[in-house]
Amino acid sequence: MHMKAKKRAKGEGSLFQRPNGMWEAKFPHYDRKIRKKRRYSVYGRTQEEVIEKRRLKIEELNGLVGLNVNQVTVGQWIDEWIEKYQPDISETTRKNYRSIICTYIRPRIGNIPLLELEWEDVQFMYNDIEASGKIKKIEGADNRVSKQTVNIIETVLNRSLDEAVKKKLMQENVSRLATKAKGKEPTKRRALKDDEQNKLYEAIAGHPLQLLFELYLETGLRRGEGLGLTFDNIDWEKNSILISMSLSDGKGKPLLGGVKTKASERTIRLDPARMDQLRERYSKLILEQQRCSKDFNPDNLIFYNAIGNGY
């Protein structure tokens, strides 16, 4: 006899028994590759079997194969999120996120099942971070966690749990109901005084990276931007260089990528003396590439070590 199952929740599709006695579950799913909604069917001998098959199929379509959604913890999900759902962030940002997760989030709420996470758990985390402060404490210093670190914690947690809600792994992003820790206000930075700059120039004189340090002082380059400077971005006629690349630590080896944001791309002018120094370095690189191979410093970095790799 043909039987109809009770009405399913929105997005779950339909569940019914076929004339041959088998159960069928039909459900829609948005395919991001073709940007269209498709309908899927799974079959089973019992309602329980077909409901479980539907759940597993949805997990597969969402890229969550291997995770038991009913038991997945906050820590497991955040690991999944940062690897699969954050493809566009820089390697430096990814490394920073991983450090924040490992240091502050996972030890406090990482073992809680995602479905059981409450806003009180998140509030406990923030309160404990505020009270405990930095992991590595300096005697006599203000060891509160910085406001910037707290903001990153909030960003990682909110974005990852927003994604979990989209994937129907939890009903609500409870982290948005908690009040984040205040954190320590950043220390105000100041420019070096003339006598301080002179002392620094004296200290770096003769260093292999003297020119790099001088460019940092004179142009305001970020650390990764200076290390990521390439001869390809020099305009020899206009005495300028385009800042568009940054060198970061990509899992133990230098990784050349774009600058932090599109707005960070800019062109800076250099005085003739600095341009002459760059010409000398470029001539040296050409000789080294002819002597070794074209694989020596293949990115044409301005600052490289003895084997042609970035620092």
HELIX and SHEET records of a PDB file:
HELIX    1   1 GLN A   47  LEU A   61  1                                  15    
HELIX    2   2 VAL A   74  LYS A   84  1                                  11    
HELIX    3   3 GLU A   91  ILE A  100  1                                  10    
HELIX    4   4 ILE A  101  ILE A  105  3                                   5    
HELIX    5   5 ARG A  106  ILE A  109  1                                   4    
HELIX    6   6 LEU A  114  GLU A  116  5                                   3    
HELIX    7   7 TRP A  119  SER A  132  1                                  14    
HELIX    8   8 LYS A  147  LYS A  166  1                                  20    
HELIX    9   9 VAL A  174  LEU A  177  5                                   4    
HELIX   10  10 ASP A  194  ILE A  204  1                                  11    
HELIX   11  11 GLN A  210  THR A  219  1                                  10    
HELIX   12  12 ARG A  223  LEU A  227  1                                   5    
HELIX   13  13 PHE A  231  ASN A  233  5                                   3    
HELIX   14  14 LYS A  262  SER A  264  5                                   3    
HELIX   15  15 PRO A  272  ARG A  291  1                                  20    
SHEET    1   A 3 SER A  14  GLN A  17  0                                        
SHEET    2   A 3 TRP A  23  ASP A  31 -1                                        
SHEET    3   A 3 LYS A  36  GLY A  44 -1                                        
SHEET    1   B 3 ILE A 234  ASP A 235  0                                        
SHEET    2   B 3 SER A 240  ILE A 243 -1                                        
SHEET    3   B 3 ARG A 266  ARG A 269 -1                                        
SHEET    1   C 2 MET A 245  GLY A 250  0                                        
SHEET    2   C 2 LYS A 253  GLY A 258 -1                                        
END                                                                             
